[in-house]
Amino acid sequence: AVVSTQSTGMDECAKLCGKPFQMQIGKFRFLNELIKLVSAKYAGNQTPIAVRSAIVQQLKLWSQIYKDQPKIQEAFNMLEKTGNTNIQVVPKKEFTYAVGEDADKAALLSILLKIFYC
């Protein structure tokens, strides 16, 4: 659940904040941290399979959507070449918030993301 929430949050930031945020996810500094979580060469074997799968799915999606960020495609291709994309796919879950605290937290998070990252 946490993985799906985070990737959804990253997608929302990329959509809402536009080019500045997309440029940040397209930097090797950020991408290398994701690679370390997936690649067996680093800590990939210690990363839960759901997390590794979500990262690979996210990189693949971003490489298709943000073609103007070539480092994302390079990172995904590198993981493919080293066999680190053959991970059991975890389907994304749809989240619905109950009326009350969860909805309030979601609204606050959305506002904070817009303020701090856009």
Backbone as a printed PyTorch tensor [residue, N CA C, xyz], in Angstrom:
tensor([[[  0.8240,  -1.1910,   0.0000],
         [  0.0000,   0.0000,   0.0000],
         [  0.8630,   1.2470,   0.0000]],

        [[  1.9460,   1.2210,   0.7550],
         [  2.8260,   2.3810,   0.8260],
         [  3.4800,   2.6280,  -0.5270]],

        [[  3.9020,   1.5540,  -1.1960],
         [  4.5620,   1.6890,  -2.4870],
         [  3.6240,   2.3390,  -3.4880]],

        [[  2.3960,   1.8520,  -3.5590],
         [  1.4370,   2.4100,  -4.5030],
         [  1.1460,   3.8660,  -4.1960]],

        [[  1.0450,   4.2040,  -2.9360],
         [  0.7900,   5.5850,  -2.5510],
         [  1.9440,   6.4770,  -2.9630]],

        [[  3.1830,   6.0050,  -2.7670],
         [  4.3410,   6.8220,  -3.1130],
         [  4.4480,   7.0250,  -4.6140]],

        [[  4.2680,   5.9560,  -5.3950],
         [  4.3850,   6.1330,  -6.8340],
         [  3.2600,   7.0080,  -7.3540]],

        [[  2.0790,   6.8830,  -6.7850],
         [  0.9810,   7.7560,  -7.1720],
         [  1.3170,   9.1960,  -6.8020]],

        [[  1.9250,   9.3940,  -5.6360],
         [  2.3420,  10.7310,  -5.2250],
         [  3.3820,  11.3060,  -6.1630]],

        [[  4.3260,  10.4690,  -6.5680],
         [  5.3510,  10.9320,  -7.5150],
         [  4.7110,  11.2940,  -8.8520]],

        [[  3.7720,  10.4820,  -9.3210],
         [  3.0750,  10.7860, -10.5700],
         [  2.3340,  12.1140, -10.4670]],

        [[  1.6590,  12.3130,  -9.3450],
         [  0.9110,  13.5540,  -9.1470],
         [  1.8500,  14.7580,  -9.1420]],

        [[  2.9760,  14.6290,  -8.4650],
         [  3.9500,  15.7270,  -8.4520],
         [  4.4440,  16.0240,  -9.8620]],

        [[  4.7410,  14.9720, -10.6140],
         [  5.2340,  15.1640, -11.9780],
         [  4.1920,  15.8550, -12.8520]],

        [[  2.9290,  15.5070, -12.6460],
         [  1.8580,  16.1200, -13.4340],
         [  1.5950,  17.5590, -12.9900]],

        [[  1.4530,  17.7460, -11.6720],
         [  1.0760,  19.0600, -11.1500],
         [  2.1990,  20.0830, -11.2290]],

        [[  3.4050,  19.6500, -10.9480],
         [  4.5300,  20.5860, -10.8950],
         [  5.2030,  20.7600, -12.2430]],

        [[  4.9060,  19.8640, -13.1560],
         [  5.3880,  20.0170, -14.5140],
         [  6.8880,  19.8580, -14.6910]],

        [[  7.4110,  20.6400, -15.5910],
         [  8.7970,  20.5230, -16.0370],
         [  9.8420,  20.5690, -14.9170]],

        [[  9.7410,  21.4790, -13.9410],
         [ 10.7720,  21.5090, -12.8950],
         [ 10.8940,  20.1830, -12.1300]],

        [[  9.7620,  19.5930, -11.7980],
         [  9.7970,  18.3170, -11.0780],
         [ 10.2630,  17.2000, -11.9990]],

        [[  9.7970,  17.2030, -13.2300],
         [ 10.2040,  16.1850, -14.2020],
         [ 11.7070,  16.2220, -14.4410]],

        [[ 12.2710,  17.4100, -14.4160],
         [ 13.7210,  17.5330, -14.5830],
         [ 14.4550,  16.9240, -13.3850]],

        [[ 13.8720,  17.0380, -12.1910],
         [ 14.4930,  16.4650, -10.9950],
         [ 14.4770,  14.9380, -11.0440]],

        [[ 13.3620,  14.3420, -11.4660],
         [ 13.3190,  12.8810, -11.5440],
         [ 14.1660,  12.3660, -12.7000]],

        [[ 14.5100,  13.2430, -13.6260],
         [ 15.3390,  12.8620, -14.7610],
         [ 16.8260,  13.0070, -14.5020]],

        [[ 17.2120,  13.3210, -13.2810],
         [ 18.6350,  13.4710, -12.9520],
         [ 19.1960,  12.1510, -12.4320]],

        [[ 20.4680,  11.8830, -12.7910],
         [ 21.1160,  10.6470, -12.3650],
         [ 21.1730,  10.5260, -10.8390]],

        [[ 21.2900,  11.6370, -10.1630],
         [ 21.3620,  11.5840,  -8.7000],
         [ 20.1240,  10.8860,  -8.1270]],

        [[ 18.9520,  11.2320,  -8.6210],
         [ 17.7100,  10.6100,  -8.1790],
         [ 17.5880,   9.1940,  -8.7320]],

        [[ 17.8510,   9.0400, -10.0250],
         [ 17.7050,   7.7430, -10.6670],
         [ 18.6430,   6.6990, -10.0710]],

        [[ 19.8590,   7.1090,  -9.7060],
         [ 20.8050,   6.1710,  -9.1050],
         [ 20.2970,   5.6150,  -7.7770]],

        [[ 19.5840,   6.4300,  -7.0210],
         [ 19.0180,   5.9420,  -5.7660],
         [ 17.9570,   4.8710,  -6.0330]],

        [[ 17.1750,   5.0640,  -7.0810],
         [ 16.1860,   4.0480,  -7.4530],
         [ 16.8790,   2.7760,  -7.9370]],

        [[ 17.9190,   2.9520,  -8.7430],
         [ 18.6630,   1.8000,  -9.2630],
         [ 19.2560,   0.9810,  -8.1210]],

        [[ 19.7750,   1.6490,  -7.1120],
         [ 20.3580,   0.9450,  -5.9670],
         [ 19.3270,   0.0660,  -5.2630]],

        [[ 18.0730,   0.4990,  -5.2640],
         [ 17.0230,  -0.2770,  -4.6150],
         [ 16.5840,  -1.4830,  -5.4400]],

        [[ 16.8710,  -1.4490,  -6.7370],
         [ 16.4340,  -2.5240,  -7.6310],
         [ 17.5690,  -3.4890,  -7.9710]],

        [[ 18.7360,  -2.9540,  -8.2280],
         [ 19.8500,  -3.7510,  -8.7430],
         [ 20.4470,  -4.6940,  -7.6950]],

        [[ 20.6730,  -5.9310,  -8.0980],
         [ 21.3120,  -6.9220,  -7.2240],
         [ 22.7500,  -6.5110,  -6.9040]],

        [[ 23.3220,  -5.6700,  -7.7340],
         [ 24.6920,  -5.1910,  -7.5130],
         [ 24.7740,  -4.3500,  -6.2340]],

        [[ 23.6840,  -3.7330,  -5.8610],
         [ 23.6430,  -2.8870,  -4.6650],
         [ 22.7610,  -3.5630,  -3.6110]],

        [[ 21.7030,  -2.9260,  -3.2070],
         [ 20.8430,  -3.4530,  -2.1410],
         [ 19.5760,  -4.1010,  -2.6820]],

        [[ 19.5340,  -4.3550,  -3.9780],
         [ 18.3180,  -4.8880,  -4.6040],
         [ 17.7830,  -6.1510,  -3.9780]],

        [[ 18.6710,  -7.0380,  -3.5620],
         [ 18.2090,  -8.2910,  -2.9630],
         [ 17.5850,  -8.0800,  -1.5850]],

        [[ 17.8890,  -6.9640,  -0.9580],
         [ 17.3280,  -6.6710,   0.3610],
         [ 16.0450,  -5.8480,   0.2660]],

        [[ 15.7780,  -5.3100,  -0.9000],
         [ 14.5750,  -4.5020,  -1.1120],
         [ 13.3900,  -5.4310,  -1.3380]],

        [[ 12.2800,  -5.1930,  -0.6610],
         [ 11.0960,  -6.0370,  -0.8760],
         [ 10.6920,  -6.0600,  -2.3540]],

        [[ 10.2220,  -7.2080,  -2.7980],
         [  9.8760,  -7.3870,  -4.2030],
         [  8.8120,  -6.3880,  -4.6600]],

        [[  7.8790,  -6.0520,  -3.7860],
         [  6.8380,  -5.0840,  -4.1540],
         [  7.4440,  -3.7180,  -4.4510]],

        [[  8.4460,  -3.3360,  -3.6960],
         [  9.1180,  -2.0490,  -3.9080],
         [  9.9080,  -2.0860,  -5.2140]],

        [[ 10.6660,  -3.1630,  -5.4220],
         [ 11.4460,  -3.2770,  -6.6660],
         [ 10.5250,  -3.2530,  -7.8800]],

        [[  9.4380,  -3.9940,  -7.8130],
         [  8.4940,  -4.0370,  -8.9200],
         [  7.9040,  -2.6560,  -9.1990]],

        [[  7.5160,  -1.9560,  -8.1520],
         [  6.9310,  -0.6210,  -8.3200],
         [  7.9310,   0.3510,  -8.9360]],

        [[  9.1930,   0.2650,  -8.5290],
         [ 10.2270,   1.1450,  -9.0880],
         [ 10.4230,   0.8640, -10.5680]],

        [[ 10.5080,  -0.4130, -10.9250],
         [ 10.6900,  -0.7760, -12.3370],
         [  9.5020,  -0.3070, -13.1610]],

        [[  8.2970,  -0.5340, -12.6540],
         [  7.0960,  -0.0720, -13.3660],
         [  7.1190,   1.4420, -13.5490]],

        [[  7.5120,   2.1570, -12.5080],
         [  7.5370,   3.6120, -12.5590],
         [  8.5640,   4.0990, -13.5780]],

        [[  9.7550,   3.5120, -13.5580],
         [ 10.7890,   3.9120, -14.5130],
         [ 10.3480,   3.6340, -15.9470]],

        [[  9.7130,   2.4980, -16.1520],
         [  9.2340,   2.1700, -17.4990],
         [  8.1890,   3.1880, -17.9500]],

        [[  7.2560,   3.5010, -17.0680],
         [  6.2220,   4.4800, -17.3870],
         [  6.8220,   5.8480, -17.6870]],

        [[  7.7160,   6.2980, -16.7960],
         [  8.3420,   7.6040, -17.0090],
         [  9.1540,   7.6440, -18.2910]],

        [[  9.8160,   6.5460, -18.6320],
         [ 10.6240,   6.5390, -19.8550],
         [  9.7400,   6.6910, -21.0890]],

        [[  8.4870,   6.2530, -20.9860],
         [  7.5530,   6.3850, -22.1010],
         [  6.8940,   7.7600, -22.1290]],

        [[  6.6320,   8.3150, -20.9530],
         [  5.9320,   9.6030, -20.8730],
         [  6.8780,  10.7880, -21.0550]],

        [[  8.0280,  10.7550, -20.3610],
         [  8.9390,  11.9000, -20.3460],
         [ 10.1280,  11.6310, -21.2690]],

        [[  9.8410,  11.5690, -22.5430],
         [ 10.8790,  11.2830, -23.5330],
         [ 11.9290,  12.3840, -23.6120]],

        [[ 11.6050,  13.5750, -23.0970],
         [ 12.5690,  14.6720, -23.0960],
         [ 13.5450,  14.5620, -21.9180]],

        [[ 13.4180,  13.5040, -21.1290],
         [ 14.3400,  13.2330, -20.0200],
         [ 15.0670,  11.9140, -20.3340]],

        [[ 16.0850,  11.9560, -21.1960],
         [ 16.7230,  10.7260, -21.6900],
         [ 17.4000,   9.8840, -20.6110]],

        [[ 17.7620,  10.4830, -19.5040],
         [ 18.4340,   9.7100, -18.4500],
         [ 17.4890,   8.6870, -17.8230]],

        [[ 16.1980,   8.9770, -17.8470],
         [ 15.2260,   8.0020, -17.3360],
         [ 15.2570,   6.7590, -18.2150]],

        [[ 15.2530,   6.9700, -19.5290],
         [ 15.3140,   5.8400, -20.4660],
         [ 16.6280,   5.0860, -20.2990]],

        [[ 17.7260,   5.8110, -20.1260],
         [ 19.0310,   5.1690, -19.9250],
         [ 19.0300,   4.3170, -18.6590]],

        [[ 18.4540,   4.8210, -17.5950],
         [ 18.3990,   4.0680, -16.3390],
         [ 17.5740,   2.7980, -16.5150]],

        [[ 16.4260,   2.9110, -17.1670],
         [ 15.5850,   1.7370, -17.3880],
         [ 16.2970,   0.7310, -18.2840]],

        [[ 16.9330,   1.2120, -19.3620],
         [ 17.6620,   0.3200, -20.2660],
         [ 18.7830,  -0.4100, -19.5360]],

        [[ 19.4840,   0.2810, -18.6440],
         [ 20.5640,  -0.3400, -17.8880],
         [ 20.0170,  -1.4600, -16.9980]],

        [[ 18.8880,  -1.2050, -16.3550],
         [ 18.2740,  -2.2440, -15.5390],
         [ 17.8320,  -3.4280, -16.3890]],

        [[ 17.3300,  -3.1430, -17.5850],
         [ 16.9380,  -4.2220, -18.5040],
         [ 18.1400,  -5.0620, -18.9150]],

        [[ 19.2210,  -4.4040, -19.2980],
         [ 20.4240,  -5.1100, -19.7580],
         [ 21.0180,  -6.0000, -18.6740]],

        [[ 20.8960,  -5.5910, -17.4240],
         [ 21.4620,  -6.3720, -16.3250],
         [ 20.4510,  -7.3530, -15.7310]],

        [[ 19.2840,  -7.4790, -16.3760],
         [ 18.2850,  -8.4460, -15.9280],
         [ 17.5370,  -8.0590, -14.6730]],

        [[ 17.5190,  -6.7930, -14.3650],
         [ 16.8650,  -6.3370, -13.1370],
         [ 15.4280,  -5.8720, -13.3420]],

        [[ 14.8770,  -6.1240, -14.5340],
         [ 13.4830,  -5.7330, -14.7640],
         [ 12.5630,  -6.9470, -14.7680]],

        [[ 13.1170,  -8.1150, -14.5970],
         [ 12.3150,  -9.3440, -14.5720],
         [ 11.8120,  -9.5970, -13.1610]],

        [[ 10.9530,  -8.7240, -12.7220],
         [ 10.4110,  -8.7780, -11.3620],
         [  8.9140,  -8.9890, -11.4800]],

        [[  8.3870,  -9.7870, -10.5920],
         [  6.9510, -10.0280, -10.5800],
         [  6.2270,  -8.6920, -10.4800]],

        [[  5.3200,  -8.4710, -11.3960],
         [  4.6090,  -7.1960, -11.4510],
         [  3.5560,  -7.1410, -10.3520]],

        [[  3.5570,  -6.0340,  -9.6440],
         [  2.5620,  -5.7910,  -8.6010],
         [  1.5430,  -4.8180,  -9.1780]],

        [[  0.2790,  -5.2390,  -9.2790],
         [ -0.7170,  -4.3190,  -9.8410],
         [ -0.9230,  -3.1200,  -8.9260]],

        [[ -1.1080,  -1.9620,  -9.5630],
         [ -1.3870,  -0.7510,  -8.7820],
         [ -2.7890,  -0.8440,  -8.2120]],

        [[ -2.9250,  -0.3870,  -6.9960],
         [ -4.2210,  -0.4050,  -6.3360],
         [ -4.8450,   0.9760,  -6.4150]],

        [[ -6.1390,   0.9790,  -6.5480],
         [ -6.8710,   2.2370,  -6.5110],
         [ -7.1690,   2.5590,  -5.0520]],

        [[ -6.9590,   3.7760,  -4.6750],
         [ -7.1990,   4.1790,  -3.2980],
         [ -8.4170,   5.0900,  -3.2340]],

        [[ -9.2260,   4.8140,  -2.2500],
         [-10.3310,   5.7160,  -1.9610],
         [-10.1790,   6.1330,  -0.5050]],

        [[-10.4510,   7.3640,  -0.2420],
         [-10.3080,   7.8860,   1.1110],
         [-11.6800,   7.9780,   1.7540]],

        [[-11.7350,   7.5460,   2.9890],
         [-12.9690,   7.6690,   3.7540],
         [-13.1550,   9.1350,   4.1180]],

        [[-14.3820,   9.5010,   4.3120],
         [-14.6710,  10.8590,   4.7380],
         [-14.0580,  11.0340,   6.1170]],

        [[-13.3350,  12.1040,   6.2880],
         [-12.7290,  12.3530,   7.5880],
         [-11.2400,  12.5260,   7.4990]],

        [[-10.5250,  11.8710,   8.3950],
         [ -9.1040,  12.1050,   8.5930],
         [ -8.2610,  11.8130,   7.3520]],

        [[ -8.4820,  10.6600,   6.6940],
         [ -7.6700,  10.3210,   5.5290],
         [ -7.8620,  11.3220,   4.3900]],

        [[ -9.0740,  11.7300,   4.1680],
         [ -9.3430,  12.7030,   3.1160],
         [ -8.6900,  14.0440,   3.4480]],

        [[ -8.7400,  14.4260,   4.7260],
         [ -8.1150,  15.6770,   5.1510],
         [ -6.6080,  15.6250,   4.9470]],

        [[ -6.0050,  14.4900,   5.3000],
         [ -4.5580,  14.3350,   5.1210],
         [ -4.1870,  14.3690,   3.6420]],

        [[ -4.9890,  13.7460,   2.8060],
         [ -4.7200,  13.7400,   1.3650],
         [ -4.7920,  15.1580,   0.8010]],

        [[ -5.7820,  15.9120,   1.2270],
         [ -5.9290,  17.2870,   0.7550],
         [ -4.7490,  18.1430,   1.2060]],

        [[ -4.3440,  17.9660,   2.4620],
         [ -3.2070,  18.7210,   2.9890],
         [ -1.9270,  18.3600,   2.2450]],

        [[ -1.7110,  17.0720,   2.0040],
         [ -0.5240,  16.6420,   1.2670],
         [ -0.4990,  17.2460,  -0.1280]],

        [[ -1.6240,  17.2580,  -0.7830],
         [ -1.7140,  17.8440,  -2.1220],
         [ -1.3370,  19.3240,  -2.1060]],

        [[ -1.8300,  20.0530,  -1.1310],
         [ -1.5140,  21.4800,  -1.0050],
         [ -0.0310,  21.6840,  -0.7310]],

        [[  0.5170,  20.8930,   0.1920],
         [  1.9330,  21.0230,   0.5350],
         [  2.8350,  20.7060,  -0.6500]],

        [[  2.4890,  19.6820,  -1.3980],
         [  3.2820,  19.3300,  -2.5800],
         [  3.2860,  20.4630,  -3.5970]],

        [[  2.1300,  21.0720,  -3.7880],
         [  2.0360,  22.1940,  -4.7310],
         [  2.8940,  23.3750,  -4.2610]],

        [[  2.8790,  23.6340,  -2.9650],
         [  3.6200,  24.7660,  -2.4150],
         [  5.1370,  24.5320,  -2.4960]],

        [[  5.5840,  23.3560,  -2.0720],
         [  7.0090,  23.1180,  -1.9380],
         [  7.7060,  22.6500,  -3.1960]],

        [[  6.9970,  22.0460,  -4.1370],
         [  7.6710,  21.4760,  -5.3030],
         [  7.3200,  22.1370,  -6.6140]],

        [[  6.4940,  23.1270,  -6.5860],
         [  6.1520,  23.7960,  -7.8470],
         [  6.7360,  25.1900,  -7.8770]]])
